[in-house]
Amino acid sequence: MLDLEKKSPLAFSLALKDGRTIETVGDAADFLSSLNAEQRERAHWKAAILMLNNAMKESRYLTTATINLRSALLYDRLIEHR
């Protein structure tokens, strides 16, 4: 797999309850950047941020990063459980 860029697709897209969709690495990075300081200190968001950073260094971690982001979104009830 080539190095990831902002436009690189995630392993799968994530449809938020508010109508937004997180589809690319850039979308995920922008979403994580929008978290406030309190949110960033929560374990589930720390894991999502860490795994996205790992995926940016080593693209084979992209699926794990996407799953961690989905888990964090589910934990905060920002997406529907399917």
N, C-alpha and C positions, 0 to 999 in steps of 0.2 A: 504494500500500500504506500502511496506517496505521502509526503509530509502533509499534515493537515493545514488548511487555510480557513479563514473566516467563512468562506462559501462552501466548504466541505460539508456534505450531509452527515447528520448524526446516523447512528445505526437504525433508528426509526424516529418518526416525528412524534411530538408530544402536543396534544391539543389541550390548551388550558380552558378552564371554565369560563373565563372572561372573553373567549373568542380568539385569542391569540394562539399561534402555533409556533413551537420551537422546532425548527427543521434542520438548522445548520449549526456548525461549531460557533459561528459568530452570533447567532440567535441565543445560544446557550450562554456564551460569554457575556453578552449584553444583559441577559436576564440575571445571571449571577452577580454582575456588577451593580445591578439595581437593588440588591438586597441591602437592608440597613445593617448597622453594626451589630445590633442585637440578634438579628437573624443569622448573620455570618458566624456568630459564636455557637450556634446550635450544632450538635454533632452531625445531624443529617445533611446540613448545608456544608459543613466543613468537609465531609466525605465527598460530596458532589463537586465541590471546588477542587479538592485535591485530585480527584480522578480526572477531571477535565484538564487540569494542568499536566497530569501524567500522560494523557492522551495526546496533548500538544507536543510532548517530547517524544512519545513512542506511540504511533498511530494504532498499534495493535490493541491498545487499551480503550479504543473508542466505544466499543459495545459495553464494556464495564462502566465507562463514564456515563453513557446514556441511561443505563439501568439505574445507576446511583442517582442521577438527576430525576428520573421518573419516581424513584422511591421517595426522594425528598419532597417532590411535588405532591405525591400521594399523602405523605405524612402531614403536610400542611393543608391538605384538602383543596389543592389548586387545580387538580385534574380529577376526572371520574375514574373510579376503579372499574376495570373491565375484566 
